[in-house]
Amino acid sequence: MTDAAKTLPADLSFEDALARLEGIVQRLESGQAPLEESISLYEQGAALKAHCEARLKDAQLRVEKIVVGPDGQAKGAEPAEFG
């Protein structure tokens, strides 16, 4: 785990993480950040990307549980598809 990943709050929402990631991408794409800052931003972005992916995976598992049904019996459950 990188230092950037360690500084992310565990309860950081997907939406907040995505907004931070978008800000980092804009900063990097502008080409205005010095090299050391660019490296730090890239590390932060990688940690935010991993956080977002984990949040999406959690959401996918929750959706799959809902498909199973309120009585807990499988009713032809299929993995949720996103995209």
N, C-alpha and C positions, 0 to 999 in steps of 0.2 A: 504494500500500500504506500503510495507516495505521500509526501507532506500535504499536497493539495487535497488529496482524498481524505486525509485525517482531519482537515479543517472544515469539511462540509458537515453541517448539522444533520444528524440522523433523521430528523423530522422535516427536512427540506422538501417542500412539495415539488412535484413534477413540473408544475407551471413556473415556479420560482427558479428552479434549476435550469429550465429551458430558456427563460428570459436572461439569466446570467450567461448562459452559453451563447445565445444570440449576440449579446453585447461583446463578448470576447471575440467572436467571429468577425464582427464589424470592425473592432479595433485592429485585429490582425490583418484584415483585408485592406484597411486604410493605408497600411505600410508606414504609419507614423510612429509605431512603437520601436524603441531601441532594441537591439538584439537580446539583451538580458531580460528585458520586460517581455519580449515576444516569447522567449523560452518559458518564462513563468506563466504567461497567459496560456500557452499551449498545454502545459501541465495541468493548469486549472480546468481548461476545456476538456481534457481527457477524463479527468475525475468527474466532471459534471456529466459528460456523455455516459460514463459507466453508471452513474447515479440514475440518470433518466432511463437507461436500459433496464436497470433493476426494478425501478418503479413500474415500468411497462410490463415486465414479466410478472410482478406481483398482481397487477391489474388483470392480466390475462388469466392467471390462476383463479382469481376471484370470480371472473366471468364464467370460467369453466365450471366452477362449483355451483353457480346459479343455474346453469343449464342442466345440471344433474337433477334439480327439482327440490322442492321444499321438504318432501318426505325422505330425502336422502337416497332414494332409489334412482339408479341410472335409467334414463328414458331415452336411450339412443344418443347420449351425450357425445358431442364432437368438440375437438379443440376450437377455441375461438380463433377467428381469423381477422387480422387487422390489416388495413391497407388496401 
